Amino acid sequence: MAVVASPSTLVPEATVLLVLLPPAVAGQAPALSIGALRALQARLGPGVRVLRVDEASHPTVVRSFSGQPATLPACVLVRQGVELWRQSGLPQAEIIEARLRQG
């Protein structure tokens, strides 16, 4: 699990965006680069922690959030353990920002 935000900054009140990714395929670029996640983190600001979770490294975590069979990539927005929103596909900052404004 690649943590884009520092783990020491994660607090229970934090809103977390889990970016669930399929295992990398040899010879292909990752579905979402660390640089792209950092840009997303910068746009969303300190109120949201962006976590990249790779199915190859953390299959149980990915299955627990994506169901079986997993539809990856996917995004899940969680606040205090409660799922606020989910989307199949890669994250779009505008959609996440709109969802955060709603509640």
N, C-alpha and C positions, 0 to 999 in steps of 0.2 A: 504494500500500500504506500504510494508516494504521497507524502503530506506536503502540500504546497505551503500551508501556513505552519509555523513552528508549533510542535506539539505542546510546548509549555504555554502557548496562548489559548489553547482550547479550554473552554470553561463550560460547565453544564448548561448555561443560559444561551450558549452560542447556537446560531443557526448553521447547519452543515449541509453543503452540497456534495453528495457522493456522486462521483463520476465513475460508473461501472463499465469496465472495458473488457473485451474478449482477450484471450491470450494472443500475444504477438505472433504473427506468422513469419517464419524465416524468410528473409529477403524483402519483407514489406516494412514500410515505415509504421510506427505505432499509430493507433487510431487518433490519438490526441497527444501532442507533445507537452512536455513540462513547461516550455515557454508559453504555449497557448493557455495552459491552466494558470500560469502566473499572471498573464494578461487579464484573464477572466477574474482572478482574485483581486487584482488591482481595480478593476472596474466595479466589482461588487462591494469593495471596501472591507473594513475590519469587522463588520457585523456578521459576515458570512465566511465560514472556513471551507475552502475547496479541497476535497480529498479525492485523489485518483486511486481507484481500487481495481487492480488487475485480477481477472479470474484465475489466471495461472498461479499467482502467488497466494490468493485468498479466495478459493472457490466457495467456501462455506458462507463467507460474508456476502459475496455476489449473489449466490443462490437465495440467501435469506431476504434480500431486497428485490431481486428481479424475478423470482419464481422459477418454475421448472417447466418446460425448457426456458432457459434464459434468453431474453431478447436484448442483445447487446450491440452497440453501446446503449447505455441508459443513464438517466440522471434522476436522483432522488433528493429532494430537499427536506431536511429533518430539523425540527426545533424541539429541544428538550425531549427527545425520544419519540416525538409524534411526527408522522409523515405529513407534510403539508402539500406536497405536489410531486408528481413523477412524469417523466417524458421518455419515450423511446428516442434514441438518437443522441447526438452530441449537444452539449449545452449551448444555449443562446442567451447572452447576458440580458437582452431586452426582455425576454419572457420571464426570466428569473426575477429581474427587478420589478416587473409588473406584479408578479405573484407575491413578492415580499410586501409591496404597497397594499395589497388586498388583505393581508392579515398575517 
